[in-house]
Amino acid sequence: MRVSIKLKFSVFLAALLILTVVVLSSLVLRGIERNQQTQIETILSQQTRLVNLNVRQSYYTESVRLEQEVFLQQSGRRLAQELASSTGLPIALYDMKGQQVGSSIMSEESAEITATVNYALQNKIAYHEQGDTLLYVAPLDGPDGQMGAVRMQYPVQSYHEFYARILQLFMWAGIAVVGLSFILGYLFYNRFAVAITRLKKSADSIREGHYITESPVRRKDELGELGQGIYYMSTSIQQNIEAMHAEQQKLQLAIEKLQALEQQQKQYIGNISHEFKTPLTSIKAYVELLDMYKDDPQLLDDATNNIGKETERLYEMVEKVLHLSALEKYDFENQAEDVEVRALLEDACGRMRGKAEKFALNMELVLLPAVIRSDRESLMHIFINLLDNSIKYNVPGGVIRVSNELRMQERQAVIRIFNSGTPIPEEAQEKIFEPFYTVNKDRARKTGGTGLGLSLVKQFVEKQGGTITLLPKDPKHEEGTTFQLAFPLAHSSLQVGNKSE
């Protein structure tokens, strides 16, 4: 019996296509299964982090700080119900002894569940399927480490149904391909081969976790529907995972910002309340004394003098607070110009020389010509403030030394202001630029210090594009404190420096 070659080719092509569809179906289904597993693990991992975040938040919002075990025992039932409501999943909570402290799950626990919970109490994740439900147990983290375990039941029936539909779709696609192969034969062989190759590549891409950006095939048949379905599935999985990641990042960022803002507000309010209270307390005391001893002229003179000083200090403090707030809130425009640093420093030292001589302080200047691009008034404020601090916190008969140097490679003018007063302790050096911080509270009150000067100086320096640092003490040199300023050189100084080189 003679069999035509076309029939043989059609049969061979049909068999080849059947084999190809089977292999492709296996690869795609395997990729789908792995991606479903990855998606479920990702969703449950996100839910676990959300549960841990809510538990820690509930722990921190308790009016009385409790031990983790006591907190879990007392709040377990409530937390289980709240977490089940927020996640949409049945949830059970366990302490470190494996005892259930709260649950929204109605079914009884089996020995298998107990073993899974004990495994999770070793700070590990365990899960297994029970029919159309996935049992997922993960560690429950508290502020001081693991405080127990959380069990979630995730329905996977929809994944099974989707897997069955995809499998059925592959079966129908294979049947259609076989029928068409007998009719069309080798005429459609190339087209099928190309489509199958593209589907295989897409399946491999999904299996490896690389999502596709378009449908792998554009056909008006089962293979085209399959390709479109794979594309929609890939896009949906990618969007869901990205959305969950984005929401998690937003939530974490919001929590961190709120915590930082709360801490800053508490510290600022505490500092400003304390600093304002001191002069007001002194004024109140003198007012009460004057009310008691109205005919004491010596007390009247002392009270007038001290009330005036405290009022001036309070006024200066309010002015600096307003100035500091304005600098932080508004970005004032700098009147930038070429400023000769040596001349400006000599001018500032000249203004402060009389005050320095009053305290028997010797002011030394070792200055080089240097031009920087900056706001002249802001620079003068910086220099005057640092020189004033050098006078206030110096020792009688001490030294104030002002020097500068050019760093052509770094294109900077470096200015150092040294005073021979008591060095700032190491533990305070990182805080001296904070508002209201003073190293010695008593000495600051005697000298009229508010703890705002260096904070303002730092704001001005940074607005000029410069930096200010407190240099560490050199054991080989004399006792004292040195502040170093660095500003970018103006173009004219760079040209002079290049010519001199």
Secondary structure in CASP SS format (residue, H / E / C, confidence):
PFRMAT SS
TARGET T0000
AUTHOR 0000-0000-0000
METHOD secondary structure of the structure
MODEL  1
M C 1.00
R C 1.00
V C 1.00
S C 1.00
I H 1.00
K H 1.00
L H 1.00
K H 1.00
F H 1.00
S H 1.00
V H 1.00
F H 1.00
L H 1.00
A H 1.00
A H 1.00
L H 1.00
L H 1.00
I H 1.00
L H 1.00
T H 1.00
V H 1.00
V H 1.00
V H 1.00
L H 1.00
S H 1.00
S H 1.00
L H 1.00
V H 1.00
L H 1.00
R H 1.00
G H 1.00
I H 1.00
E H 1.00
R H 1.00
N H 1.00
Q H 1.00
Q H 1.00
T H 1.00
Q H 1.00
I H 1.00
E H 1.00
T H 1.00
I H 1.00
L H 1.00
S H 1.00
Q H 1.00
Q H 1.00
T H 1.00
R H 1.00
L H 1.00
V H 1.00
N H 1.00
L H 1.00
N H 1.00
V H 1.00
R H 1.00
Q H 1.00
S H 1.00
Y H 1.00
Y H 1.00
T C 1.00
E C 1.00
S C 1.00
V C 1.00
R C 1.00
L C 1.00
E C 1.00
Q H 1.00
E H 1.00
V H 1.00
F H 1.00
L H 1.00
Q H 1.00
Q H 1.00
S H 1.00
G H 1.00
R H 1.00
R H 1.00
L H 1.00
A H 1.00
Q H 1.00
E H 1.00
L H 1.00
A H 1.00
S H 1.00
S H 1.00
T H 1.00
G C 1.00
L C 1.00
P C 1.00
I E 1.00
A E 1.00
L E 1.00
Y E 1.00
D C 1.00
M C 1.00
K C 1.00
G C 1.00
Q C 1.00
Q E 1.00
V E 1.00
G E 1.00
S E 1.00
S C 1.00
I C 1.00
M C 1.00
S C 1.00
E C 1.00
E C 1.00
S C 1.00
A H 1.00
E H 1.00
I H 1.00
T H 1.00
A H 1.00
T H 1.00
V H 1.00
N H 1.00
Y H 1.00
A H 1.00
L C 1.00
Q C 1.00
N C 1.00
K C 1.00
I C 1.00
A E 1.00
Y E 1.00
H E 1.00
E E 1.00
Q E 1.00
G C 1.00
D C 1.00
T E 1.00
L E 1.00
L E 1.00
Y E 1.00
V E 1.00
A E 1.00
P E 1.00
L E 1.00
D E 1.00
G E 1.00
P C 1.00
D C 1.00
G E 1.00
Q E 1.00
M E 1.00
G E 1.00
A E 1.00
V E 1.00
R E 1.00
M E 1.00
Q E 1.00
Y E 1.00
P E 1.00
V C 1.00
Q H 1.00
S H 1.00
Y H 1.00
H H 1.00
E H 1.00
F H 1.00
Y H 1.00
A H 1.00
R H 1.00
I H 1.00
L H 1.00
Q H 1.00
L H 1.00
F H 1.00
M H 1.00
W H 1.00
A H 1.00
G H 1.00
I H 1.00
A H 1.00
V H 1.00
V H 1.00
G H 1.00
L H 1.00
S H 1.00
F H 1.00
I H 1.00
L H 1.00
G H 1.00
Y H 1.00
L H 1.00
F H 1.00
Y H 1.00
N H 1.00
R H 1.00
F H 1.00
A H 1.00
V H 1.00
A H 1.00
I H 1.00
T H 1.00
R H 1.00
L H 1.00
K H 1.00
K H 1.00
S H 1.00
A H 1.00
D H 1.00
S H 1.00
I H 1.00
R H 1.00
E C 1.00
G C 1.00
H C 1.00
Y C 1.00
I C 1.00
T C 1.00
E C 1.00
S C 1.00
P C 1.00
V C 1.00
R C 1.00
R C 1.00
K C 1.00
D C 1.00
E H 1.00
L H 1.00
G H 1.00
E H 1.00
L H 1.00
G H 1.00
Q H 1.00
G H 1.00
I H 1.00
Y H 1.00
Y H 1.00
M H 1.00
S H 1.00
T H 1.00
S H 1.00
I H 1.00
Q H 1.00
Q H 1.00
N H 1.00
I H 1.00
E H 1.00
A H 1.00
M H 1.00
H H 1.00
A H 1.00
E H 1.00
Q H 1.00
Q H 1.00
K H 1.00
L H 1.00
Q H 1.00
L H 1.00
A H 1.00
I H 1.00
E H 1.00
K H 1.00
L H 1.00
Q H 1.00
A H 1.00
L H 1.00
E H 1.00
Q H 1.00
Q H 1.00
Q H 1.00
K H 1.00
Q H 1.00
Y H 1.00
I H 1.00
G H 1.00
N H 1.00
I H 1.00
S H 1.00
H H 1.00
E H 1.00
F H 1.00
K H 1.00
T H 1.00
P H 1.00
L H 1.00
T H 1.00
S H 1.00
I H 1.00
K H 1.00
A H 1.00
Y H 1.00
V H 1.00
E H 1.00
L H 1.00
L H 1.00
D H 1.00
M H 1.00
Y C 1.00
K C 1.00
D C 1.00
D C 1.00
P H 1.00
Q H 1.00
L H 1.00
L H 1.00
D H 1.00
D H 1.00
A H 1.00
T H 1.00
N H 1.00
N H 1.00
I H 1.00
G H 1.00
K H 1.00
E H 1.00
T H 1.00
E H 1.00
R H 1.00
L H 1.00
Y H 1.00
E H 1.00
M H 1.00
V H 1.00
E H 1.00
K H 1.00
V H 1.00
L H 1.00
H H 1.00
L H 1.00
S H 1.00
A H 1.00
L H 1.00
E H 1.00
K H 1.00
Y C 1.00
D C 1.00
F C 1.00
E C 1.00
N C 1.00
Q C 1.00
A E 1.00
E E 1.00
D E 1.00
V E 1.00
E E 1.00
V H 1.00
R H 1.00
A H 1.00
L H 1.00
L H 1.00
E H 1.00
D H 1.00
A H 1.00
C H 1.00
G H 1.00
R H 1.00
M H 1.00
R H 1.00
G H 1.00
K H 1.00
A H 1.00
E H 1.00
K H 1.00
F C 1.00
A C 1.00
L C 1.00
N E 1.00
M E 1.00
E E 1.00
L E 1.00
V E 1.00
L C 1.00
L C 1.00
P C 1.00
A C 1.00
V E 1.00
I E 1.00
R E 1.00
S E 1.00
D E 1.00
R H 1.00
E H 1.00
S H 1.00
L H 1.00
M H 1.00
H H 1.00
I H 1.00
F H 1.00
I H 1.00
N H 1.00
L H 1.00
L H 1.00
D H 1.00
N H 1.00
S H 1.00
I H 1.00
K H 1.00
Y C 1.00
N C 1.00
V C 1.00
P C 1.00
G C 1.00
G C 1.00
V E 1.00
I E 1.00
R E 1.00
V E 1.00
S E 1.00
N E 1.00
E E 1.00
L E 1.00
R E 1.00
M C 1.00
Q C 1.00
E C 1.00
R C 1.00
Q E 1.00
A E 1.00
V E 1.00
I E 1.00
R E 1.00
I E 1.00
F E 1.00
N E 1.00
S C 1.00
G C 1.00
T C 1.00
P C 1.00
I C 1.00
P C 1.00
E H 1.00
E H 1.00
A H 1.00
Q H 1.00
E C 1.00
K C 1.00
I C 1.00
F C 1.00
E C 1.00
P C 1.00
F C 1.00
Y C 1.00
T C 1.00
V C 1.00
N C 1.00
K H 1.00
D H 1.00
R H 1.00
A H 1.00
R H 1.00
K H 1.00
T H 1.00
G C 1.00
G C 1.00
T C 1.00
G C 1.00
L C 1.00
G H 1.00
L H 1.00
S H 1.00
L H 1.00
V H 1.00
K H 1.00
Q H 1.00
F H 1.00
V H 1.00
E H 1.00
K H 1.00
Q C 1.00
G C 1.00
G C 1.00
T E 1.00
I E 1.00
T E 1.00
L E 1.00
L C 1.00
P C 1.00
K C 1.00
D C 1.00
P C 1.00
K C 1.00
H C 1.00
E C 1.00
E C 1.00
G C 1.00
T E 1.00
T E 1.00
F E 1.00
Q E 1.00
L E 1.00
A E 1.00
F E 1.00
P E 1.00
L E 1.00
A C 1.00
H H 1.00
S H 1.00
S H 1.00
L H 1.00
Q H 1.00
V H 1.00
G H 1.00
N H 1.00
K H 1.00
S H 1.00
E C 1.00
END
